[in-house]
Amino acid sequence: MTLPVPDWLKLLVRANKEALRTSQALTAEQSISAHALHTVCHAARCPNRGECFNCGDATFMVLGNICTRGCRFCAVDKQRPLPPDPQEPNRVAQAVKEWHIRYAVLTMPTRDDLPDGGAQHFANVLQAIHTTTPDVLTEPLISDLRGDEHALQTILDARPTVLAHNVETVPELYAQVRLGADYHRTLTLLENVKKRAPGLLTKTGFMVGLGETSAQITRLMKDLRHVGVDLLTIGQYLAPSAKHYPVQSYPDPAQYQAWKQEALSLGFKAVASGPLVRSSYRAGALYRQALLEGNVSKNV
């Protein structure tokens, strides 16, 4: 039996859909199409597209829009992916320049078909942005790269501002919803970023509404702080279709604020927590919040 969506959540989603009709949002859509780009905003059917496009935000998805894994929560296509497009780095860099983006977020599908998981191509995109617009800050949201530390170093060598990798859910649910992923591999990747680039901010995000308990969420946040994660996002899981993993609960907005305060008390530098928050939601603003905590030398 499908769990009914609360009316208050329907209103939030509807307001974002209406925002897609503005001239600024339509211009953003046209630019994405003109540069033949993929965005996670579209691939993951993000409910925040209207708000973000009107703020000049978008998360570019490089290495195509097809994933080699089969996570049951995700809307990204699962087929045989195409080879990396050598022209993509320049197209993304030109779009960042045209949009006057100051904080660029880039994500990738998992590419287990590539020897390095796509790390070199992803680094080429970051380098193209830095060459075209040197003042732009970048936040790559990467796959787990199958735990390949050399591939991770390739991306770190491209000088990102923040390195993000999502934990997605509590470890107890990995076998049910994150096929092909490994909780400890995710923690190890985030820990290795801190070992290899101690001054670099790390970021992760997880969803609620998959059947996790409050105690499991607390343990998850403690695990993330143990490996030095700085920035955190918490948002509601929304099933992309009836074929995806079913929603188990819809926590009310007050609960998200409670989780945010708990996370801050554990030492996270900045936290975005709310029903429609996604891992790249208003990423530049979250980074600016972290600046207030010090130990961050760059600015937006």
C-alpha positions in Angstrom: 0.0 0.0 0.0 1.4 3.4 -1.0 1.8 5.9 1.8 -0.2 9.1 1.0 1.9 12.3 0.6 1.0 14.9 3.3 -0.8 18.0 2.0 1.9 20.3 3.4 4.5 18.5 1.2 2.3 18.6 -1.9 2.2 22.4 -1.5 6.0 22.7 -1.3 6.4 20.6 -4.5 3.7 22.5 -6.3 5.3 25.9 -5.5 8.5 24.7 -7.0 6.8 23.4 -10.2 5.1 26.8 -10.7 8.6 28.5 -10.4 9.7 26.6 -13.5 7.4 28.8 -15.6 9.4 32.0 -14.9 11.6 33.6 -17.6 14.7 32.9 -15.7 13.9 29.2 -15.2 13.0 28.9 -18.9 16.3 30.6 -19.9 18.2 28.1 -17.7 16.4 25.2 -19.4 17.3 26.6 -22.9 21.0 27.0 -21.9 21.1 23.4 -20.7 19.7 22.2 -24.0 21.9 24.4 -26.1 25.0 23.1 -24.6 23.8 19.5 -24.8 24.3 19.1 -21.0 22.9 16.7 -18.4 21.9 17.9 -15.0 21.1 15.9 -11.9 18.2 18.3 -11.5 16.5 16.5 -14.5 18.0 13.0 -14.2 17.0 12.6 -10.5 13.6 14.5 -11.1 14.6 17.0 -8.3 11.6 18.8 -6.9 13.7 22.0 -6.4 14.4 22.8 -10.0 12.1 25.8 -10.0 13.7 27.4 -7.0 17.3 26.7 -8.0 16.9 27.7 -11.7 15.5 31.1 -10.5 18.6 31.5 -8.2 21.0 30.6 -11.0 21.8 27.3 -9.5 22.1 23.9 -11.3 24.0 20.7 -10.7 25.8 19.5 -13.9 25.9 15.8 -14.4 29.1 14.8 -16.3 29.9 11.4 -17.8 26.4 11.0 -19.1 23.1 10.3 -17.4 23.2 6.5 -17.2 24.4 4.7 -14.1 26.0 1.3 -13.9 24.4 0.4 -10.5 20.8 -0.2 -9.5 20.0 1.7 -6.3 16.3 1.2 -5.7 15.7 4.9 -4.6 17.3 6.5 -7.7 15.6 7.8 -10.9 18.8 7.9 -12.9 18.7 5.5 -15.9 20.4 2.1 -15.5 21.6 1.0 -19.0 24.8 0.5 -20.9 26.5 4.0 -20.7 28.3 5.8 -23.5 32.0 6.5 -23.6 33.1 9.8 -22.0 32.6 12.8 -24.4 35.9 14.6 -24.8 34.1 17.8 -25.7 32.0 17.8 -22.4 34.6 19.6 -20.2 34.6 22.7 -22.5 30.8 22.7 -22.8 30.3 22.6 -19.1 32.9 25.3 -18.6 31.2 27.6 -21.2 27.8 27.1 -19.5 29.3 28.0 -16.1 30.7 31.2 -17.7 27.5 32.1 -19.5 25.4 31.6 -16.4 27.8 33.7 -14.3 28.0 30.9 -11.8 30.3 31.5 -8.9 29.9 28.2 -7.2 29.6 25.2 -9.6 28.3 21.8 -8.4 29.0 18.8 -10.5 28.0 15.2 -10.0 28.4 12.0 -11.9 26.6 8.6 -12.3 28.6 5.6 -11.0 30.7 4.4 -13.9 32.0 1.0 -12.9 32.5 0.3 -16.6 35.5 2.7 -16.7 38.9 1.7 -15.2 39.2 4.8 -13.0 35.4 5.2 -12.5 35.5 8.3 -14.7 37.9 10.2 -12.4 40.2 11.6 -15.1 37.3 12.9 -17.2 35.7 14.4 -14.1 39.0 16.1 -13.3 39.2 17.4 -16.9 35.8 19.1 -16.3 37.0 20.7 -13.1 40.2 21.9 -14.8 38.3 23.4 -17.8 36.1 25.4 -15.4 39.1 26.7 -13.5 40.8 27.7 -16.7 37.8 29.4 -18.2 36.6 31.1 -15.0 39.5 31.0 -12.4 37.4 32.6 -9.6 34.6 30.0 -9.7 34.6 27.6 -6.8 33.7 23.9 -7.5 32.0 21.2 -5.6 32.3 17.7 -7.2 29.8 15.2 -5.9 31.5 11.9 -6.8 30.7 8.2 -6.8 32.6 5.9 -4.5 35.1 5.1 -7.4 35.0 1.5 -6.1 37.4 2.6 -3.3 40.2 3.4 -5.8 42.5 5.9 -3.9 44.5 6.7 -7.1 41.2 7.8 -8.8 40.3 9.8 -5.8 43.7 11.6 -5.9 43.1 12.4 -9.6 40.0 14.4 -8.6 41.7 16.0 -5.6 44.5 17.2 -7.9 42.0 19.2 -9.8 41.7 21.5 -6.8 38.0 21.4 -5.8 36.7 23.7 -3.1 34.5 21.0 -1.4 34.6 17.3 -2.0 31.2 15.6 -1.7 30.1 12.0 -1.6 26.7 10.9 -0.4 26.2 8.2 2.2 22.5 8.2 1.2 21.0 6.2 4.1 21.8 4.3 7.4 24.0 1.2 7.1 21.2 -1.1 8.1 19.3 -0.2 4.8 22.2 -0.5 2.4 21.3 -4.1 1.4 17.8 -3.1 0.6 18.2 0.3 -1.2 21.9 0.7 -2.3 22.7 -2.3 -4.5 26.4 -2.4 -5.3 27.4 0.2 -2.7 29.1 -0.4 0.6 28.7 1.8 3.8 32.3 1.3 5.0 33.7 2.1 1.5 31.8 5.4 1.6 33.1 6.2 5.1 36.7 5.3 4.0 36.5 7.5 0.9 35.4 10.5 3.0 38.2 9.7 5.6 40.8 9.4 2.8 39.9 12.9 1.5 40.8 14.3 4.9 44.1 12.3 5.0 45.1 13.4 1.5 43.8 17.0 1.7 43.4 17.9 5.4 42.2 21.5 4.6 39.5 20.5 2.1 35.9 20.5 3.3 34.0 17.3 2.9 30.3 16.9 2.5 27.7 14.2 2.4 23.9 13.8 2.5 21.3 11.2 3.5 17.6 10.7 3.0 15.0 10.0 5.5 11.7 8.2 5.0 13.3 4.9 4.0 12.5 3.1 7.2 15.4 4.2 9.4 15.1 4.8 13.1 16.1 7.9 15.1 18.8 5.9 16.9 20.2 4.8 13.5 20.3 8.4 12.3 22.2 9.4 15.4 24.7 6.7 14.9 25.1 7.6 11.2 25.8 11.2 12.0 28.4 10.2 14.7 30.1 7.9 12.1 30.3 10.8 9.6 31.8 13.1 12.2 34.3 10.4 13.2 35.7 10.5 9.6 35.8 14.3 9.7 32.8 15.2 7.4 32.2 19.0 7.6 28.9 19.7 5.7 25.7 17.7 5.9 22.4 17.6 4.0 19.2 15.8 5.2 16.1 15.5 3.0 13.0 13.5 2.4 13.1 10.5 0.1 10.4 10.8 -2.6 9.9 7.6 -4.7 10.4 8.5 -8.4 7.8 5.9 -9.4 5.8 3.0 -8.2 8.6 0.6 -9.2 11.1 2.3 -6.9 11.6 1.6 -3.2 8.4 2.7 -1.3 8.4 5.6 1.0 8.1 4.5 4.6 7.4 7.8 6.4 7.1 11.6 6.0 8.7 13.3 9.0 7.2 16.7 9.7 9.3 19.9 9.2 9.9 20.3 12.9 11.8 17.0 13.0 14.2 18.2 10.3 15.1 21.2 12.6 15.7 18.8 15.4 18.1 16.7 13.3 19.8 19.9 12.2 20.4 21.0 15.8 21.6 17.5 16.7 24.1 17.5 13.8 25.4 20.9 14.7 25.9 19.8 18.3 28.0 16.9 16.9 30.4 19.4 15.2 29.2 19.7 11.6 30.2 23.1 10.3 26.9 23.7 8.4 23.8 21.6 7.9 20.9 21.9 5.4 17.9 19.9 6.7 14.3 20.0 5.3 11.8 17.9 3.3 12.9 19.1 -0.1 16.6 19.5 0.7 18.9 17.5 -1.7 22.6 16.9 -1.6 23.4 19.8 -3.9 20.6 22.1 -2.8 21.9 25.7 -2.5 25.4 24.3 -2.1 27.1 27.7 -2.3 24.9 29.1 0.5 25.8 26.1 2.7 29.5 26.7 2.0 29.1 30.3 3.0 27.6 29.1 6.3 30.7 27.0 6.9 32.9 30.1 6.4 31.4 31.5 9.6 33.1 28.6 11.5 36.5 29.6 10.2 39.3 27.4 8.9 38.1 28.1 5.3 40.3 30.3 3.3 38.1 30.8 0.1 35.0 32.9 -0.3 32.0 33.0 -2.6 
